[in-house]
Amino acid sequence: MLVRGPLERVPENTLKYAVGLLLTSFGCFWAAEGAGVDWPGDELSLPVLIAFLALVSFLIVQALRRRPVPLPSGAGA
């Protein structure tokens, strides 16, 4: 209950993004471990993986924001 106050000040979408990023990073790490991949630095590669996935997701969001949304053919008539 000590973290409830500070967490209430974090926007809900930001919190969901952070949780999703961590779950994806740990999932990729553990899936690769299960497949027999040897990570350089072992668990120390997790922050690098988190940063990489954060960068990729940021770039994807920026690319999707720039795409124009096509209007339906009968709009405005």
N, CA, C, O and CB atoms as a CASP TS submission, in Angstrom:
PFRMAT TS
TARGET T0000
AUTHOR 0000-0000-0000
METHOD Language model
MODEL 1
PARENT N/A
ATOM      1  N   MET     1       0.811  -1.192   0.000  1.00  0.00           N
ATOM      2  CA  MET     1       0.000   0.000   0.000  1.00  0.00           C
ATOM      3  C   MET     1       0.861   1.265   0.000  1.00  0.00           C
ATOM      4  O   MET     1       0.341   2.370  -0.157  1.00  0.00           O
ATOM      5  CB  MET     1      -0.927  -0.007   1.196  1.00  0.00           C
ATOM      6  N   LEU     2       2.155   1.109   0.173  1.00  0.00           N
ATOM      7  CA  LEU     2       3.035   2.270   0.175  1.00  0.00           C
ATOM      8  C   LEU     2       3.151   2.911  -1.199  1.00  0.00           C
ATOM      9  O   LEU     2       3.392   4.114  -1.303  1.00  0.00           O
ATOM     10  CB  LEU     2       4.402   1.879   0.667  1.00  0.00           C
ATOM     11  N   VAL     3       2.982   2.127  -2.247  1.00  0.00           N
ATOM     12  CA  VAL     3       3.142   2.662  -3.595  1.00  0.00           C
ATOM     13  C   VAL     3       1.830   3.146  -4.201  1.00  0.00           C
ATOM     14  O   VAL     3       1.825   3.667  -5.315  1.00  0.00           O
ATOM     15  CB  VAL     3       3.751   1.616  -4.488  1.00  0.00           C
ATOM     16  N   ARG     4       0.731   2.985  -3.497  1.00  0.00           N
ATOM     17  CA  ARG     4      -0.565   3.365  -4.053  1.00  0.00           C
ATOM     18  C   ARG     4      -0.633   4.859  -4.365  1.00  0.00           C
ATOM     19  O   ARG     4      -1.092   5.242  -5.441  1.00  0.00           O
ATOM     20  CB  ARG     4      -1.680   2.989  -3.087  1.00  0.00           C
ATOM     21  N   GLY     5      -0.188   5.691  -3.454  1.00  0.00           N
ATOM     22  CA  GLY     5      -0.222   7.138  -3.669  1.00  0.00           C
ATOM     23  C   GLY     5       0.580   7.571  -4.879  1.00  0.00           C
ATOM     24  O   GLY     5       0.046   8.248  -5.758  1.00  0.00           O
ATOM     25  N   PRO     6       1.858   7.195  -4.947  1.00  0.00           N
ATOM     26  CA  PRO     6       2.643   7.591  -6.125  1.00  0.00           C
ATOM     27  C   PRO     6       2.104   7.000  -7.434  1.00  0.00           C
ATOM     28  O   PRO     6       2.154   7.663  -8.470  1.00  0.00           O
ATOM     29  CB  PRO     6       4.087   7.166  -5.941  1.00  0.00           C
ATOM     30  N   LEU     7       1.594   5.771  -7.401  1.00  0.00           N
ATOM     31  CA  LEU     7       1.085   5.156  -8.624  1.00  0.00           C
ATOM     32  C   LEU     7      -0.206   5.801  -9.102  1.00  0.00           C
ATOM     33  O   LEU     7      -0.498   5.779 -10.298  1.00  0.00           O
ATOM     34  CB  LEU     7       0.863   3.679  -8.406  1.00  0.00           C
ATOM     35  N   GLU     8      -0.984   6.376  -8.193  1.00  0.00           N
ATOM     36  CA  GLU     8      -2.216   7.048  -8.605  1.00  0.00           C
ATOM     37  C   GLU     8      -1.921   8.294  -9.427  1.00  0.00           C
ATOM     38  O   GLU     8      -2.774   8.744 -10.192  1.00  0.00           O
ATOM     39  CB  GLU     8      -3.052   7.416  -7.384  1.00  0.00           C
ATOM     40  N   ARG     9      -0.730   8.855  -9.280  1.00  0.00           N
ATOM     41  CA  ARG     9      -0.367  10.064 -10.029  1.00  0.00           C
ATOM     42  C   ARG     9       0.152   9.750 -11.432  1.00  0.00           C
ATOM     43  O   ARG     9       0.258  10.645 -12.270  1.00  0.00           O
ATOM     44  CB  ARG     9       0.684  10.851  -9.263  1.00  0.00           C
ATOM     45  N   VAL    10       0.470   8.499 -11.685  1.00  0.00           N
ATOM     46  CA  VAL    10       0.955   8.093 -13.016  1.00  0.00           C
ATOM     47  C   VAL    10      -0.258   7.881 -13.921  1.00  0.00           C
ATOM     48  O   VAL    10      -1.191   7.177 -13.536  1.00  0.00           O
ATOM     49  CB  VAL    10       1.838   6.780 -12.935  1.00  0.00           C
ATOM     50  N   PRO    11      -0.265   8.478 -15.121  1.00  0.00           N
ATOM     51  CA  PRO    11      -1.390   8.256 -16.039  1.00  0.00           C
ATOM     52  C   PRO    11      -1.565   6.765 -16.341  1.00  0.00           C
ATOM     53  O   PRO    11      -0.592   6.024 -16.480  1.00  0.00           O
ATOM     54  CB  PRO    11      -1.174   9.040 -17.353  1.00  0.00           C
ATOM     55  N   GLU    12      -2.817   6.350 -16.436  1.00  0.00           N
ATOM     56  CA  GLU    12      -3.129   4.931 -16.611  1.00  0.00           C
ATOM     57  C   GLU    12      -2.496   4.352 -17.880  1.00  0.00           C
ATOM     58  O   GLU    12      -1.974   3.238 -17.851  1.00  0.00           O
ATOM     59  CB  GLU    12      -4.637   4.733 -16.652  1.00  0.00           C
ATOM     60  N   ASN    13      -2.536   5.084 -18.979  1.00  0.00           N
ATOM     61  CA  ASN    13      -1.949   4.570 -20.226  1.00  0.00           C
ATOM     62  C   ASN    13      -0.440   4.406 -20.118  1.00  0.00           C
ATOM     63  O   ASN    13       0.124   3.465 -20.677  1.00  0.00           O
ATOM     64  CB  ASN    13      -2.279   5.500 -21.388  1.00  0.00           C
ATOM     65  N   THR    14       0.214   5.313 -19.404  1.00  0.00           N
ATOM     66  CA  THR    14       1.662   5.202 -19.200  1.00  0.00           C
ATOM     67  C   THR    14       1.986   3.963 -18.378  1.00  0.00           C
ATOM     68  O   THR    14       2.943   3.246 -18.672  1.00  0.00           O
ATOM     69  CB  THR    14       2.215   6.462 -18.505  1.00  0.00           C
ATOM     70  N   LEU    15       1.191   3.719 -17.356  1.00  0.00           N
ATOM     71  CA  LEU    15       1.397   2.538 -16.513  1.00  0.00           C
ATOM     72  C   LEU    15       1.180   1.258 -17.319  1.00  0.00           C
ATOM     73  O   LEU    15       1.950   0.306 -17.195  1.00  0.00           O
ATOM     74  CB  LEU    15       0.447   2.570 -15.297  1.00  0.00           C
ATOM     75  N   LYS    16       0.140   1.235 -18.137  1.00  0.00           N
ATOM     76  CA  LYS    16      -0.122   0.061 -18.978  1.00  0.00           C
ATOM     77  C   LYS    16       1.014  -0.163 -19.981  1.00  0.00           C
ATOM     78  O   LYS    16       1.412  -1.299 -20.235  1.00  0.00           O
ATOM     79  CB  LYS    16      -1.460   0.225 -19.723  1.00  0.00           C
ATOM     80  N   TYR    17       1.524   0.921 -20.541  1.00  0.00           N
ATOM     81  CA  TYR    17       2.638   0.815 -21.487  1.00  0.00           C
ATOM     82  C   TYR    17       3.870   0.228 -20.800  1.00  0.00           C
ATOM     83  O   TYR    17       4.518  -0.668 -21.343  1.00  0.00           O
ATOM     84  CB  TYR    17       2.970   2.199 -22.092  1.00  0.00           C
ATOM     85  N   ALA    18       4.194   0.727 -19.614  1.00  0.00           N
ATOM     86  CA  ALA    18       5.371   0.239 -18.884  1.00  0.00           C
ATOM     87  C   ALA    18       5.221  -1.236 -18.528  1.00  0.00           C
ATOM     88  O   ALA    18       6.165  -2.012 -18.678  1.00  0.00           O
ATOM     89  CB  ALA    18       5.596   1.067 -17.608  1.00  0.00           C
ATOM     90  N   VAL    19       4.045  -1.620 -18.058  1.00  0.00           N
ATOM     91  CA  VAL    19       3.812  -3.026 -17.703  1.00  0.00           C
ATOM     92  C   VAL    19       3.903  -3.905 -18.949  1.00  0.00           C
ATOM     93  O   VAL    19       4.510  -4.975 -18.911  1.00  0.00           O
ATOM     94  CB  VAL    19       2.429  -3.200 -17.022  1.00  0.00           C
ATOM     95  N   GLY    20       3.306  -3.460 -20.044  1.00  0.00           N
ATOM     96  CA  GLY    20       3.373  -4.226 -21.289  1.00  0.00           C
ATOM     97  C   GLY    20       4.792  -4.369 -21.806  1.00  0.00           C
ATOM     98  O   GLY    20       5.182  -5.428 -22.298  1.00  0.00           O
ATOM     99  N   LEU    21       5.559  -3.296 -21.690  1.00  0.00           N
ATOM    100  CA  LEU    21       6.959  -3.333 -22.122  1.00  0.00           C
ATOM    101  C   LEU    21       7.764  -4.321 -21.284  1.00  0.00           C
ATOM    102  O   LEU    21       8.561  -5.088 -21.822  1.00  0.00           O
ATOM    103  CB  LEU    21       7.585  -1.933 -22.032  1.00  0.00           C
ATOM    104  N   LEU    22       7.560  -4.305 -19.982  1.00  0.00           N
ATOM    105  CA  LEU    22       8.282  -5.239 -19.114  1.00  0.00           C
ATOM    106  C   LEU    22       7.862  -6.683 -19.366  1.00  0.00           C
ATOM    107  O   LEU    22       8.709  -7.575 -19.424  1.00  0.00           O
ATOM    108  CB  LEU    22       8.052  -4.882 -17.646  1.00  0.00           C
ATOM    109  N   LEU    23       6.556  -6.920 -19.517  1.00  0.00           N
ATOM    110  CA  LEU    23       6.090  -8.282 -19.788  1.00  0.00           C
ATOM    111  C   LEU    23       6.635  -8.801 -21.118  1.00  0.00           C
ATOM    112  O   LEU    23       7.039  -9.960 -21.217  1.00  0.00           O
ATOM    113  CB  LEU    23       4.557  -8.329 -19.796  1.00  0.00           C
ATOM    114  N   THR    24       6.645  -7.947 -22.135  1.00  0.00           N
ATOM    115  CA  THR    24       7.175  -8.347 -23.437  1.00  0.00           C
ATOM    116  C   THR    24       8.667  -8.636 -23.358  1.00  0.00           C
ATOM    117  O   THR    24       9.148  -9.612 -23.935  1.00  0.00           O
ATOM    118  CB  THR    24       6.907  -7.261 -24.477  1.00  0.00           C
ATOM    119  N   SER    25       9.396  -7.789 -22.645  1.00  0.00           N
ATOM    120  CA  SER    25      10.846  -7.973 -22.523  1.00  0.00           C
ATOM    121  C   SER    25      11.186  -9.265 -21.792  1.00  0.00           C
ATOM    122  O   SER    25      12.016 -10.048 -22.256  1.00  0.00           O
ATOM    123  CB  SER    25      11.472  -6.786 -21.794  1.00  0.00           C
ATOM    124  N   PHE    26      10.546  -9.484 -20.651  1.00  0.00           N
ATOM    125  CA  PHE    26      10.807 -10.715 -19.909  1.00  0.00           C
ATOM    126  C   PHE    26      10.346 -11.934 -20.700  1.00  0.00           C
ATOM    127  O   PHE    26      11.004 -12.974 -20.674  1.00  0.00           O
ATOM    128  CB  PHE    26      10.110 -10.677 -18.544  1.00  0.00           C
ATOM    129  N   GLY    27       9.218 -11.814 -21.407  1.00  0.00           N
ATOM    130  CA  GLY    27       8.731 -12.924 -22.221  1.00  0.00           C
ATOM    131  C   GLY    27       9.700 -13.288 -23.331  1.00  0.00           C
ATOM    132  O   GLY    27       9.968 -14.466 -23.566  1.00  0.00           O
ATOM    133  N   CYS    28      10.228 -12.274 -24.019  1.00  0.00           N
ATOM    134  CA  CYS    28      11.222 -12.533 -25.074  1.00  0.00           C
ATOM    135  C   CYS    28      12.482 -13.163 -24.491  1.00  0.00           C
ATOM    136  O   CYS    28      13.040 -14.102 -25.058  1.00  0.00           O
ATOM    137  CB  CYS    28      11.581 -11.227 -25.815  1.00  0.00           C
ATOM    138  N   PHE    29      12.918 -12.635 -23.357  1.00  0.00           N
ATOM    139  CA  PHE    29      14.126 -13.149 -22.715  1.00  0.00           C
ATOM    140  C   PHE    29      13.946 -14.615 -22.327  1.00  0.00           C
ATOM    141  O   PHE    29      14.791 -15.456 -22.636  1.00  0.00           O
ATOM    142  CB  PHE    29      14.476 -12.307 -21.475  1.00  0.00           C
ATOM    143  N   TRP    30      12.841 -14.912 -21.647  1.00  0.00           N
ATOM    144  CA  TRP    30      12.627 -16.284 -21.179  1.00  0.00           C
ATOM    145  C   TRP    30      12.336 -17.242 -22.326  1.00  0.00           C
ATOM    146  O   TRP    30      12.733 -18.406 -22.269  1.00  0.00           O
ATOM    147  CB  TRP    30      11.484 -16.322 -20.181  1.00  0.00           C
ATOM    148  N   ALA    31      11.649 -16.773 -23.368  1.00  0.00           N
ATOM    149  CA  ALA    31      11.400 -17.634 -24.530  1.00  0.00           C
ATOM    150  C   ALA    31      12.716 -17.993 -25.210  1.00  0.00           C
ATOM    151  O   ALA    31      12.927 -19.139 -25.605  1.00  0.00           O
ATOM    152  CB  ALA    31      10.450 -16.940 -25.535  1.00  0.00           C
ATOM    153  N   ALA    32      13.591 -17.012 -25.343  1.00  0.00           N
ATOM    154  CA  ALA    32      14.898 -17.284 -25.947  1.00  0.00           C
ATOM    155  C   ALA    32      15.724 -18.209 -25.057  1.00  0.00           C
ATOM    156  O   ALA    32      16.403 -19.107 -25.553  1.00  0.00           O
ATOM    157  CB  ALA    32      15.661 -15.970 -26.198  1.00  0.00           C
ATOM    158  N   GLU    33      15.666 -17.989 -23.744  1.00  0.00           N
ATOM    159  CA  GLU    33      16.376 -18.883 -22.813  1.00  0.00           C
ATOM    160  C   GLU    33      15.870 -20.315 -22.963  1.00  0.00           C
ATOM    161  O   GLU    33      16.657 -21.261 -22.980  1.00  0.00           O
ATOM    162  CB  GLU    33      16.199 -18.404 -21.347  1.00  0.00           C
ATOM    163  N   GLY    34      14.555 -20.466 -23.071  1.00  0.00           N
ATOM    164  CA  GLY    34      13.969 -21.792 -23.232  1.00  0.00           C
ATOM    165  C   GLY    34      14.358 -22.445 -24.544  1.00  0.00           C
ATOM    166  O   GLY    34      14.417 -23.671 -24.644  1.00  0.00           O
ATOM    167  N   ALA    35      14.625 -21.619 -25.556  1.00  0.00           N
ATOM    168  CA  ALA    35      15.038 -22.139 -26.861  1.00  0.00           C
ATOM    169  C   ALA    35      16.532 -22.416 -26.923  1.00  0.00           C
ATOM    170  O   ALA    35      17.042 -22.879 -27.943  1.00  0.00           O
ATOM    171  CB  ALA    35      14.656 -21.163 -27.955  1.00  0.00           C
ATOM    172  N   GLY    36      17.237 -22.130 -25.821  1.00  0.00           N
ATOM    173  CA  GLY    36      18.660 -22.436 -25.765  1.00  0.00           C
ATOM    174  C   GLY    36      19.591 -21.293 -26.111  1.00  0.00           C
ATOM    175  O   GLY    36      20.792 -21.507 -26.277  1.00  0.00           O
ATOM    176  N   VAL    37      19.061 -20.076 -26.225  1.00  0.00           N
ATOM    177  CA  VAL    37      19.909 -18.923 -26.546  1.00  0.00           C
ATOM    178  C   VAL    37      20.730 -18.543 -25.319  1.00  0.00           C
ATOM    179  O   VAL    37      20.198 -18.462 -24.212  1.00  0.00           O
ATOM    180  CB  VAL    37      19.051 -17.714 -27.026  1.00  0.00           C
ATOM    181  N   ASP    38      22.017 -18.312 -25.514  1.00  0.00           N
ATOM    182  CA  ASP    38      22.878 -17.811 -24.441  1.00  0.00           C
ATOM    183  C   ASP    38      23.031 -16.312 -24.616  1.00  0.00           C
ATOM    184  O   ASP    38      23.634 -15.849 -25.585  1.00  0.00           O
ATOM    185  CB  ASP    38      24.273 -18.522 -24.443  1.00  0.00           C
ATOM    186  N   TRP    39      22.482 -15.554 -23.672  1.00  0.00           N
ATOM    187  CA  TRP    39      22.541 -14.095 -23.745  1.00  0.00           C
ATOM    188  C   TRP    39      23.910 -13.611 -23.296  1.00  0.00           C
ATOM    189  O   TRP    39      24.443 -14.106 -22.303  1.00  0.00           O
ATOM    190  CB  TRP    39      21.433 -13.455 -22.882  1.00  0.00           C
ATOM    191  N   PRO    40      24.490 -12.649 -24.013  1.00  0.00           N
ATOM    192  CA  PRO    40      25.751 -12.066 -23.534  1.00  0.00           C
ATOM    193  C   PRO    40      25.487 -11.286 -22.251  1.00  0.00           C
ATOM    194  O   PRO    40      24.652 -10.382 -22.231  1.00  0.00           O
ATOM    195  CB  PRO    40      26.391 -11.140 -24.619  1.00  0.00           C
ATOM    196  N   GLY    41      26.184 -11.628 -21.203  1.00  0.00           N
ATOM    197  CA  GLY    41      25.965 -10.967 -19.921  1.00  0.00           C
ATOM    198  C   GLY    41      24.820 -11.570 -19.133  1.00  0.00           C
ATOM    199  O   GLY    41      24.498 -11.084 -18.049  1.00  0.00           O
ATOM    200  N   ASP    42      24.200 -12.611 -19.648  1.00  0.00           N
ATOM    201  CA  ASP    42      23.096 -13.308 -18.994  1.00  0.00           C
ATOM    202  C   ASP    42      21.973 -12.333 -18.642  1.00  0.00           C
ATOM    203  O   ASP    42      21.428 -11.691 -19.540  1.00  0.00           O
ATOM    204  CB  ASP    42      23.590 -14.029 -17.729  1.00  0.00           C
ATOM    205  N   GLU    43      21.612 -12.202 -17.365  1.00  0.00           N
ATOM    206  CA  GLU    43      20.505 -11.321 -16.971  1.00  0.00           C
ATOM    207  C   GLU    43      20.825  -9.841 -17.170  1.00  0.00           C
ATOM    208  O   GLU    43      19.915  -9.012 -17.195  1.00  0.00           O
ATOM    209  CB  GLU    43      20.146 -11.566 -15.520  1.00  0.00           C
ATOM    210  N   LEU    44      22.093  -9.504 -17.310  1.00  0.00           N
ATOM    211  CA  LEU    44      22.457  -8.105 -17.526  1.00  0.00           C
ATOM    212  C   LEU    44      22.025  -7.611 -18.906  1.00  0.00           C
ATOM    213  O   LEU    44      22.044  -6.409 -19.170  1.00  0.00           O
ATOM    214  CB  LEU    44      23.960  -7.925 -17.360  1.00  0.00           C
ATOM    215  N   SER    45      21.640  -8.525 -19.774  1.00  0.00           N
ATOM    216  CA  SER    45      21.164  -8.110 -21.090  1.00  0.00           C
ATOM    217  C   SER    45      19.703  -7.663 -21.061  1.00  0.00           C
ATOM    218  O   SER    45      19.213  -7.099 -22.040  1.00  0.00           O
ATOM    219  CB  SER    45      21.335  -9.245 -22.084  1.00  0.00           C
ATOM    220  N   LEU    46      19.003  -7.906 -19.957  1.00  0.00           N
ATOM    221  CA  LEU    46      17.600  -7.494 -19.857  1.00  0.00           C
ATOM    222  C   LEU    46      17.392  -5.989 -20.022  1.00  0.00           C
ATOM    223  O   LEU    46      16.504  -5.599 -20.779  1.00  0.00           O
ATOM    224  CB  LEU    46      17.042  -7.927 -18.531  1.00  0.00           C
ATOM    225  N   PRO    47      18.161  -5.120 -19.357  1.00  0.00           N
ATOM    226  CA  PRO    47      17.963  -3.678 -19.582  1.00  0.00           C
ATOM    227  C   PRO    47      18.189  -3.264 -21.035  1.00  0.00           C
ATOM    228  O   PRO    47      17.530  -2.354 -21.537  1.00  0.00           O
ATOM    229  CB  PRO    47      18.893  -2.885 -18.687  1.00  0.00           C
ATOM    230  N   VAL    48      19.121  -3.934 -21.703  1.00  0.00           N
ATOM    231  CA  VAL    48      19.362  -3.635 -23.118  1.00  0.00           C
ATOM    232  C   VAL    48      18.151  -4.057 -23.946  1.00  0.00           C
ATOM    233  O   VAL    48      17.730  -3.337 -24.852  1.00  0.00           O
ATOM    234  CB  VAL    48      20.646  -4.351 -23.626  1.00  0.00           C
ATOM    235  N   LEU    49      17.600  -5.213 -23.636  1.00  0.00           N
ATOM    236  CA  LEU    49      16.416  -5.702 -24.337  1.00  0.00           C
ATOM    237  C   LEU    49      15.224  -4.779 -24.092  1.00  0.00           C
ATOM    238  O   LEU    49      14.469  -4.485 -25.019  1.00  0.00           O
ATOM    239  CB  LEU    49      16.081  -7.136 -23.892  1.00  0.00           C
ATOM    240  N   ILE    50      15.049  -4.322 -22.859  1.00  0.00           N
ATOM    241  CA  ILE    50      13.961  -3.393 -22.534  1.00  0.00           C
ATOM    242  C   ILE    50      14.131  -2.093 -23.311  1.00  0.00           C
ATOM    243  O   ILE    50      13.165  -1.576 -23.873  1.00  0.00           O
ATOM    244  CB  ILE    50      13.918  -3.108 -21.012  1.00  0.00           C
ATOM    245  N   ALA    51      15.343  -1.564 -23.347  1.00  0.00           N
ATOM    246  CA  ALA    51      15.598  -0.321 -24.080  1.00  0.00           C
ATOM    247  C   ALA    51      15.351  -0.509 -25.575  1.00  0.00           C
ATOM    248  O   ALA    51      14.784   0.369 -26.226  1.00  0.00           O
ATOM    249  CB  ALA    51      17.039   0.159 -23.839  1.00  0.00           C
ATOM    250  N   PHE    52      15.770  -1.639 -26.116  1.00  0.00           N
ATOM    251  CA  PHE    52      15.566  -1.910 -27.541  1.00  0.00           C
ATOM    252  C   PHE    52      14.082  -1.980 -27.874  1.00  0.00           C
ATOM    253  O   PHE    52      13.635  -1.373 -28.847  1.00  0.00           O
ATOM    254  CB  PHE    52      16.257  -3.218 -27.944  1.00  0.00           C
ATOM    255  N   LEU    53      13.315  -2.716 -27.074  1.00  0.00           N
ATOM    256  CA  LEU    53      11.882  -2.832 -27.336  1.00  0.00           C
ATOM    257  C   LEU    53      11.165  -1.502 -27.130  1.00  0.00           C
ATOM    258  O   LEU    53      10.203  -1.206 -27.840  1.00  0.00           O
ATOM    259  CB  LEU    53      11.267  -3.899 -26.439  1.00  0.00           C
ATOM    260  N   ALA    54      11.616  -0.697 -26.172  1.00  0.00           N
ATOM    261  CA  ALA    54      11.031   0.633 -25.977  1.00  0.00           C
ATOM    262  C   ALA    54      11.286   1.501 -27.206  1.00  0.00           C
ATOM    263  O   ALA    54      10.388   2.208 -27.663  1.00  0.00           O
ATOM    264  CB  ALA    54      11.612   1.310 -24.708  1.00  0.00           C
ATOM    265  N   LEU    55      12.498   1.451 -27.740  1.00  0.00           N
ATOM    266  CA  LEU    55      12.831   2.228 -28.935  1.00  0.00           C
ATOM    267  C   LEU    55      11.994   1.777 -30.131  1.00  0.00           C
ATOM    268  O   LEU    55      11.455   2.606 -30.864  1.00  0.00           O
ATOM    269  CB  LEU    55      14.328   2.099 -29.259  1.00  0.00           C
ATOM    270  N   VAL    56      11.888   0.474 -30.324  1.00  0.00           N
ATOM    271  CA  VAL    56      11.111  -0.053 -31.442  1.00  0.00           C
ATOM    272  C   VAL    56       9.645   0.363 -31.316  1.00  0.00           C
ATOM    273  O   VAL    56       9.040   0.795 -32.297  1.00  0.00           O
ATOM    274  CB  VAL    56      11.229  -1.589 -31.507  1.00  0.00           C
ATOM    275  N   SER    57       9.073   0.238 -30.125  1.00  0.00           N
ATOM    276  CA  SER    57       7.670   0.614 -29.950  1.00  0.00           C
ATOM    277  C   SER    57       7.475   2.114 -30.149  1.00  0.00           C
ATOM    278  O   SER    57       6.461   2.532 -30.709  1.00  0.00           O
ATOM    279  CB  SER    57       7.175   0.199 -28.558  1.00  0.00           C
ATOM    280  N   PHE    58       8.424   2.928 -29.702  1.00  0.00           N
ATOM    281  CA  PHE    58       8.338   4.372 -29.906  1.00  0.00           C
ATOM    282  C   PHE    58       8.357   4.705 -31.394  1.00  0.00           C
ATOM    283  O   PHE    58       7.574   5.536 -31.857  1.00  0.00           O
ATOM    284  CB  PHE    58       9.492   5.090 -29.183  1.00  0.00           C
ATOM    285  N   LEU    59       9.246   4.061 -32.143  1.00  0.00           N
ATOM    286  CA  LEU    59       9.337   4.313 -33.582  1.00  0.00           C
ATOM    287  C   LEU    59       8.067   3.872 -34.311  1.00  0.00           C
ATOM    288  O   LEU    59       7.620   4.543 -35.241  1.00  0.00           O
ATOM    289  CB  LEU    59      10.550   3.590 -34.168  1.00  0.00           C
ATOM    290  N   ILE    60       7.495   2.762 -33.894  1.00  0.00           N
ATOM    291  CA  ILE    60       6.251   2.293 -34.512  1.00  0.00           C
ATOM    292  C   ILE    60       5.117   3.272 -34.237  1.00  0.00           C
ATOM    293  O   ILE    60       4.337   3.582 -35.138  1.00  0.00           O
ATOM    294  CB  ILE    60       5.880   0.889 -33.992  1.00  0.00           C
ATOM    295  N   VAL    61       5.017   3.760 -33.006  1.00  0.00           N
ATOM    296  CA  VAL    61       3.971   4.733 -32.665  1.00  0.00           C
ATOM    297  C   VAL    61       4.142   6.004 -33.484  1.00  0.00           C
ATOM    298  O   VAL    61       3.160   6.545 -33.993  1.00  0.00           O
ATOM    299  CB  VAL    61       4.002   5.063 -31.157  1.00  0.00           C
ATOM    300  N   GLN    62       5.370   6.488 -33.618  1.00  0.00           N
ATOM    301  CA  GLN    62       5.611   7.701 -34.404  1.00  0.00           C
ATOM    302  C   GLN    62       5.237   7.486 -35.869  1.00  0.00           C
ATOM    303  O   GLN    62       4.652   8.371 -36.493  1.00  0.00           O
ATOM    304  CB  GLN    62       7.084   8.129 -34.293  1.00  0.00           C
ATOM    305  N   ALA    63       5.562   6.341 -36.411  1.00  0.00           N
ATOM    306  CA  ALA    63       5.226   6.053 -37.807  1.00  0.00           C
ATOM    307  C   ALA    63       3.713   5.982 -38.000  1.00  0.00           C
ATOM    308  O   ALA    63       3.193   6.466 -39.005  1.00  0.00           O
ATOM    309  CB  ALA    63       5.878   4.735 -38.257  1.00  0.00           C
ATOM    310  N   LEU    64       3.012   5.389 -37.053  1.00  0.00           N
ATOM    311  CA  LEU    64       1.560   5.282 -37.171  1.00  0.00           C
ATOM    312  C   LEU    64       0.875   6.628 -36.977  1.00  0.00           C
ATOM    313  O   LEU    64      -0.179   6.868 -37.566  1.00  0.00           O
ATOM    314  CB  LEU    64       1.026   4.283 -36.162  1.00  0.00           C
ATOM    315  N   ARG    65       1.442   7.497 -36.177  1.00  0.00           N
ATOM    316  CA  ARG    65       0.847   8.823 -35.972  1.00  0.00           C
ATOM    317  C   ARG    65       0.951   9.680 -37.223  1.00  0.00           C
ATOM    318  O   ARG    65       0.093  10.534 -37.451  1.00  0.00           O
ATOM    319  CB  ARG    65       1.522   9.534 -34.801  1.00  0.00           C
ATOM    320  N   ARG    66       1.965   9.479 -38.028  1.00  0.00           N
ATOM    321  CA  ARG    66       2.188  10.293 -39.225  1.00  0.00           C
ATOM    322  C   ARG    66       1.325   9.864 -40.404  1.00  0.00           C
ATOM    323  O   ARG    66       1.154  10.628 -41.354  1.00  0.00           O
ATOM    324  CB  ARG    66       3.640  10.232 -39.623  1.00  0.00           C
ATOM    325  N   ARG    67       0.784   8.662 -40.355  1.00  0.00           N
ATOM    326  CA  ARG    67      -0.016   8.167 -41.474  1.00  0.00           C
ATOM    327  C   ARG    67      -1.331   8.926 -41.558  1.00  0.00           C
ATOM    328  O   ARG    67      -2.040   9.037 -40.558  1.00  0.00           O
ATOM    329  CB  ARG    67      -0.277   6.656 -41.330  1.00  0.00           C
ATOM    330  N   PRO    68      -1.669   9.446 -42.724  1.00  0.00           N
ATOM    331  CA  PRO    68      -2.967  10.112 -42.858  1.00  0.00           C
ATOM    332  C   PRO    68      -4.095   9.086 -42.822  1.00  0.00           C
ATOM    333  O   PRO    68      -3.966   7.971 -43.325  1.00  0.00           O
ATOM    334  CB  PRO    68      -3.028  10.929 -44.167  1.00  0.00           C
ATOM    335  N   VAL    69      -5.180   9.490 -42.223  1.00  0.00           N
ATOM    336  CA  VAL    69      -6.339   8.609 -42.136  1.00  0.00           C
ATOM    337  C   VAL    69      -7.223   8.887 -43.346  1.00  0.00           C
ATOM    338  O   VAL    69      -7.705  10.008 -43.508  1.00  0.00           O
ATOM    339  CB  VAL    69      -7.128   8.822 -40.791  1.00  0.00           C
ATOM    340  N   PRO    70      -7.443   7.893 -44.196  1.00  0.00           N
ATOM    341  CA  PRO    70      -8.274   8.130 -45.384  1.00  0.00           C
ATOM    342  C   PRO    70      -9.735   8.330 -44.979  1.00  0.00           C
ATOM    343  O   PRO    70     -10.257   7.626 -44.116  1.00  0.00           O
ATOM    344  CB  PRO    70      -8.151   6.949 -46.382  1.00  0.00           C
ATOM    345  N   LEU    71     -10.378   9.301 -45.619  1.00  0.00           N
ATOM    346  CA  LEU    71     -11.789   9.555 -45.370  1.00  0.00           C
ATOM    347  C   LEU    71     -12.626   8.594 -46.198  1.00  0.00           C
ATOM    348  O   LEU    71     -12.228   8.217 -47.300  1.00  0.00           O
ATOM    349  CB  LEU    71     -12.156  11.021 -45.694  1.00  0.00           C
ATOM    350  N   PRO    72     -13.782   8.195 -45.679  1.00  0.00           N
ATOM    351  CA  PRO    72     -14.671   7.344 -46.483  1.00  0.00           C
ATOM    352  C   PRO    72     -15.075   8.065 -47.769  1.00  0.00           C
ATOM    353  O   PRO    72     -15.121   9.295 -47.798  1.00  0.00           O
ATOM    354  CB  PRO    72     -15.934   6.949 -45.670  1.00  0.00           C
ATOM    355  N   SER    73     -15.363   7.326 -48.815  1.00  0.00           N
ATOM    356  CA  SER    73     -15.619   7.925 -50.131  1.00  0.00           C
ATOM    357  C   SER    73     -16.845   8.830 -50.148  1.00  0.00           C
ATOM    358  O   SER    73     -16.909   9.737 -50.976  1.00  0.00           O
ATOM    359  CB  SER    73     -15.789   6.839 -51.163  1.00  0.00           C
ATOM    360  N   GLY    74     -17.806   8.622 -49.279  1.00  0.00           N
ATOM    361  CA  GLY    74     -19.012   9.457 -49.270  1.00  0.00           C
ATOM    362  C   GLY    74     -19.012  10.498 -48.169  1.00  0.00           C
ATOM    363  O   GLY    74     -20.059  11.083 -47.893  1.00  0.00           O
ATOM    364  N   ALA    75     -17.881  10.752 -47.528  1.00  0.00           N
ATOM    365  CA  ALA    75     -17.834  11.680 -46.396  1.00  0.00           C
ATOM    366  C   ALA    75     -17.991  13.120 -46.861  1.00  0.00           C
ATOM    367  O   ALA    75     -17.453  13.522 -47.892  1.00  0.00           O
ATOM    368  CB  ALA    75     -16.522  11.520 -45.627  1.00  0.00           C
ATOM    369  N   GLY    76     -18.727  13.871 -46.089  1.00  0.00           N
ATOM    370  CA  GLY    76     -18.879  15.299 -46.348  1.00  0.00           C
ATOM    371  C   GLY    76     -19.920  15.626 -47.404  1.00  0.00           C
ATOM    372  O   GLY    76     -20.079  16.796 -47.752  1.00  0.00           O
ATOM    373  N   ALA    77     -20.628  14.649 -47.921  1.00  0.00           N
ATOM    374  CA  ALA    77     -21.615  14.917 -48.969  1.00  0.00           C
ATOM    375  C   ALA    77     -22.986  15.101 -48.404  1.00  0.00           C
ATOM    376  O   ALA    77     -23.935  15.334 -49.152  1.00  0.00           O
ATOM    377  CB  ALA    77     -21.634  13.807 -49.978  1.00  0.00           C
TER
END
